[in-house]
Amino acid sequence: MPAHPARRVLPLVALSTVAALALSACSASSSDSEGAELVWSIEGANLAAGHMDPQVSQLDVSGMVQRAVLDSLVFQEADGSFTPWLATEWEVSDDSTEYTFTLRDDVTFTDGEPFDAEAVKANFDRIVDPETESAQAASMLGADFYEGTEVIDEHTVKVSFTQPYAPFLQAASTPQLGFYSPAALEESAGQLKAGGPGITVGTGPYELTEYTPDQEIVYTRNDDYAWGPHGEKAPEVETLRVEIQPEASVRTGVVQSGEADIASNIPPNLAGDLGDGITVDSVEYPGLPYSLYLNEKYGVFADEKVRQAFAKGIDIDAAVEEIFFGQFPRAWSILGPTTPGYDAALENSWPYDADAANALLDEAGWTERDADGIRMKNGQPLSVRWIAYTPVPDDRAALANAIQSDLKAIGIDVVREVLEPGAYNEQYGPKTFDLTDWGFSGVDPDLLRNHLHTDGFQNASQVSDPEVDGLLEQAVATSDQGQRDTLYTQLQEWNATHQAIVPLYVPSAITAVGERVSGLQYDLYGRPLFYDVSVD
């Protein structure tokens, strides 16, 4: 079952939704945009905190902006299939342990270095090197399953794994496994997290030429580019100026005024009032919906009844409908509806039920109440600490307030702490918290291995269950999509009972596009692609 993210164009009055392709159907206009500048407003608040390198960073925004620089071996189409990009063809061994790629022979990095098999090997070996401290990209490259990359000849490379590794082609289509110049890896590896001109060097349609942290990134057209995923040549737009503007009201303001041509991460409450001439596109994220992660190895969430009561005691439908204006659907599973293997049978299977939540807490022994109505047991309050990572958008802050209010009504005190990245990591590392939150986009459901496997690098719930580990290990090792779907269905049903992760809503990438822009496209994650863009 391939992923089919819905691309929706939101009319500015009714905000009704219209299904379309992940790639925009509009084509570039015939207007002369040679030498033109396109301004793109993004949130980007944490890029300057060492997140300019998609091979290391786990932030979506890192891959979103650096896609302009970093090309991939293959491209994933709207129907989930794969087509050539830097690789012209590939062969997969019968047991899915070896992937052999034939590379283009006409590609160069913007520093003049050739793209060849040695460059592929240098990048992949760098990703899995422990000194690189990559988590997400290393996992996508198989982590412990990665056996190595062998240079067969100048333009042929073989990537091997110690066991069958089905998700590799999908991973190889992402900027996380995109390619830096070997010279940059050798001379500037320690600076890639910070990024900058002469450091962030790839084969992409643009070259990073200026960077002012927390303010802007300037990309300049790569005039030699001739190897886009669909044969695209150098872009028409000469300068792609990325303005970093964390406040959503600022992003909407600059696209309304014409100071920006495109604005990303527009919240639903602002998407319907942008004015004439502005198109609003919405692409639903595949992957793990925005969720709460309950730490079952720390505090009261060790008790499954408390976790189940927590999930049933939140009126998710009402909060999501009110706060997100009906644009983001309530989530029922730990996979979003556009993700392969999504279990639609879970829809409506665990509705809000305060009575059932209260009964579960009574069964768990939390029968006393203090003067504020918070449940007590053995003289201790039923209190949980929620750590959140800055910046927190206003809509998510409002959702947190609704969750706290609902849970207080059943006697659970939720203390929420919004922390700067350093302070957050100090608590996230040793897992000294009760719950935390995030969403995680990804087209392959193998992303659940990071979140639920005993050794998963994003296992915030500290799940350690041999049955779950076995299901995840079987799923990553089979290429049969039907078998994979069955295994991931079992995992989703396990979580619906166990409640290690409480899914809340399925977000979309909402992008506002000014009227002078033509030919804008999106990848499966809803991230803008600029190969065919022109501006009037």
Secondary structure as the mmCIF struct_conf table of DSSP 4:
data_model
#
loop_
_struct_conf.conf_type_id
_struct_conf.id
_struct_conf.beg_label_comp_id
_struct_conf.beg_label_asym_id
_struct_conf.beg_label_seq_id
_struct_conf.end_label_comp_id
_struct_conf.end_label_asym_id
_struct_conf.end_label_seq_id
HELX_LH_PP_P HELX_LH_PP_P1 PRO A 5 ALA A 6
STRN STRN1 ARG A 7 VAL A 9
TURN_TY1_P TURN_TY1_P1 LEU A 12 ALA A 14
STRN STRN2 ALA A 19 ALA A 20
BEND BEND1 ALA A 22 LEU A 23
BEND BEND2 ALA A 25 ALA A 25
BEND BEND3 SER A 30 SER A 31
STRN STRN3 GLU A 34 GLU A 34
TURN_TY1_P TURN_TY1_P2 GLY A 35 GLY A 35
STRN STRN4 GLU A 37 ILE A 42
TURN_TY1_P TURN_TY1_P3 ALA A 45 GLY A 50
TURN_TY1_P TURN_TY1_P4 PRO A 54 VAL A 56
HELX_RH_AL_P HELX_RH_AL_P1 ASP A 60 GLN A 66
TURN_TY1_P TURN_TY1_P5 ARG A 67 VAL A 69
BEND BEND4 LEU A 73 LEU A 73
STRN STRN5 VAL A 74 GLN A 76
TURN_TY1_P TURN_TY1_P6 ALA A 78 ASP A 79
BEND BEND5 GLY A 80 GLY A 80
STRN STRN6 PHE A 82 PRO A 84
BEND BEND6 TRP A 85 LEU A 86
STRN STRN7 ALA A 87 VAL A 92
TURN_TY1_P TURN_TY1_P7 ASP A 94 ASP A 95
BEND BEND7 SER A 96 SER A 96
STRN STRN8 GLU A 98 LEU A 103
HELX_LH_PP_P HELX_LH_PP_P2 ARG A 104 ARG A 104
BEND BEND8 ASP A 105 ASP A 106
STRN STRN9 THR A 108 THR A 108
TURN_TY1_P TURN_TY1_P8 THR A 110 ASP A 111
BEND BEND9 GLY A 112 GLY A 112
HELX_LH_PP_P HELX_LH_PP_P3 GLU A 113 GLU A 113
STRN STRN10 PRO A 114 PRO A 114
HELX_LH_PP_P HELX_LH_PP_P4 PHE A 115 PHE A 115
BEND BEND10 ASP A 116 ASP A 116
HELX_RH_AL_P HELX_RH_AL_P2 ALA A 117 VAL A 128
HELX_RH_3T_P HELX_RH_3T_P1 PRO A 130 THR A 132
BEND BEND11 ALA A 135 ALA A 135
HELX_RH_AL_P HELX_RH_AL_P3 GLN A 136 MET A 140
TURN_TY1_P TURN_TY1_P9 LEU A 141 GLY A 142
HELX_RH_3T_P HELX_RH_3T_P2 ALA A 143 PHE A 145
STRN STRN11 TYR A 146 ASP A 153
TURN_TY1_P TURN_TY1_P10 GLU A 154 HIS A 155
STRN STRN12 THR A 156 PHE A 161
BEND BEND12 THR A 162 GLN A 163
TURN_TY1_P TURN_TY1_P11 ALA A 166 PRO A 167
HELX_RH_AL_P HELX_RH_AL_P4 PHE A 168 ALA A 171
TURN_TY1_P TURN_TY1_P12 ALA A 172 SER A 173
BEND BEND13 THR A 174 THR A 174
HELX_RH_3T_P HELX_RH_3T_P3 PRO A 175 LEU A 177
HELX_RH_AL_P HELX_RH_AL_P5 PRO A 182 SER A 188
HELX_RH_3T_P HELX_RH_3T_P4 ALA A 189 GLN A 191
TURN_TY1_P TURN_TY1_P13 LEU A 192 ALA A 194
TURN_TY1_P TURN_TY1_P14 PRO A 197 ILE A 199
BEND BEND14 THR A 200 THR A 200
BEND BEND15 THR A 203 PRO A 205
STRN STRN13 TYR A 206 THR A 212
TURN_TY1_P TURN_TY1_P15 PRO A 213 GLN A 215
STRN STRN14 GLU A 216 ARG A 221
TURN_TY1_P TURN_TY1_P16 ASP A 223 ASP A 224
TURN_TY1_P TURN_TY1_P17 PRO A 229 HIS A 230
BEND BEND16 GLY A 231 GLY A 231
BEND BEND17 ALA A 234 ALA A 234
BEND BEND18 GLU A 236 GLU A 236
STRN STRN15 VAL A 237 VAL A 237
BEND BEND19 GLU A 238 GLU A 238
STRN STRN16 THR A 239 ILE A 244
HELX_RH_AL_P HELX_RH_AL_P6 ALA A 248 SER A 257
TURN_TY1_P TURN_TY1_P18 GLY A 258 GLY A 258
BEND BEND20 GLU A 259 GLU A 259
BEND BEND21 ASP A 261 ASP A 261
STRN STRN17 ILE A 262 ALA A 263
BEND BEND22 ASN A 265 ASN A 265
HELX_RH_AL_P HELX_RH_AL_P7 PRO A 268 ALA A 271
TURN_TY1_P TURN_TY1_P19 GLY A 272 GLY A 272
BEND BEND23 LEU A 274 LEU A 274
TURN_TY1_P TURN_TY1_P20 ASP A 276 GLY A 277
STRN STRN18 THR A 279 GLU A 284
HELX_LH_PP_P HELX_LH_PP_P5 TYR A 285 PRO A 286
STRN STRN19 GLY A 287 LEU A 294
TURN_TY1_P TURN_TY1_P21 GLU A 296 LYS A 297
BEND BEND24 TYR A 298 TYR A 298
HELX_RH_3T_P HELX_RH_3T_P5 GLY A 299 ALA A 302
BEND BEND25 ASP A 303 ASP A 303
HELX_RH_AL_P HELX_RH_AL_P8 GLU A 304 LYS A 312
TURN_TY1_P TURN_TY1_P22 GLY A 313 GLY A 313
BEND BEND26 ILE A 314 ILE A 314
HELX_RH_AL_P HELX_RH_AL_P9 ILE A 316 ILE A 323
TURN_TY1_P TURN_TY1_P23 PHE A 324 GLY A 326
BEND BEND27 GLN A 327 PHE A 328
HELX_LH_PP_P HELX_LH_PP_P6 PRO A 329 PRO A 329
STRN STRN20 ARG A 330 ARG A 330
HELX_LH_PP_P HELX_LH_PP_P7 ALA A 331 ALA A 331
BEND BEND28 SER A 333 LEU A 335
TURN_TY1_P TURN_TY1_P24 PRO A 337 THR A 338
BEND BEND29 THR A 339 THR A 339
TURN_TY1_P TURN_TY1_P25 PRO A 340 GLY A 341
HELX_RH_3T_P HELX_RH_3T_P6 ALA A 344 LEU A 346
TURN_TY1_P TURN_TY1_P26 GLU A 347 ASN A 348
BEND BEND30 SER A 349 TRP A 350
HELX_RH_AL_P HELX_RH_AL_P10 ALA A 354 GLU A 363
TURN_TY1_P TURN_TY1_P27 ALA A 364 GLY A 365
STRN STRN21 GLU A 368 ARG A 369
TURN_TY1_P TURN_TY1_P28 ALA A 371 ASP A 372
BEND BEND31 GLY A 373 GLY A 373
STRN STRN22 ARG A 375 LYS A 377
TURN_TY1_P TURN_TY1_P29 ASN A 378 GLY A 379
STRN STRN23 GLN A 380 PRO A 381
STRN STRN24 SER A 383 TYR A 389
BEND BEND32 THR A 390 THR A 390
HELX_LH_PP_P HELX_LH_PP_P8 PRO A 391 PRO A 391
HELX_RH_AL_P HELX_RH_AL_P11 ASP A 394 ALA A 409
TURN_TY1_P TURN_TY1_P30 ILE A 410 GLY A 411
STRN STRN25 ASP A 413 LEU A 419
HELX_RH_AL_P HELX_RH_AL_P12 PRO A 421 TYR A 428
TURN_TY1_P TURN_TY1_P31 GLY A 429 LYS A 431
BEND BEND33 PHE A 433 ASP A 434
STRN STRN26 LEU A 435 SER A 441
BEND BEND34 VAL A 443 ASP A 444
TURN_TY1_P TURN_TY1_P32 PRO A 445 ASP A 446
HELX_RH_AL_P HELX_RH_AL_P13 LEU A 447 LEU A 452
BEND BEND35 HIS A 453 HIS A 453
TURN_TY1_P TURN_TY1_P33 THR A 454 ASP A 455
TURN_TY1_P TURN_TY1_P34 PHE A 457 GLN A 458
TURN_TY1_P TURN_TY1_P35 ALA A 460 SER A 461
HELX_RH_AL_P HELX_RH_AL_P14 PRO A 466 ALA A 477
HELX_RH_AL_P HELX_RH_AL_P15 GLN A 481 HIS A 498
BEND BEND36 ALA A 500 ALA A 500
STRN STRN27 ILE A 501 TYR A 505
STRN STRN28 SER A 508 VAL A 513
TURN_TY1_P TURN_TY1_P36 GLU A 515 ARG A 516
STRN STRN29 VAL A 517 SER A 518
STRN STRN30 GLN A 521 TYR A 522
TURN_TY1_P TURN_TY1_P37 LEU A 524 TYR A 525
BEND BEND37 GLY A 526 GLY A 526
STRN STRN31 PRO A 528 LEU A 529
TURN_TY1_P TURN_TY1_P38 TYR A 531 ASP A 532
STRN STRN32 SER A 534 VAL A 535
#
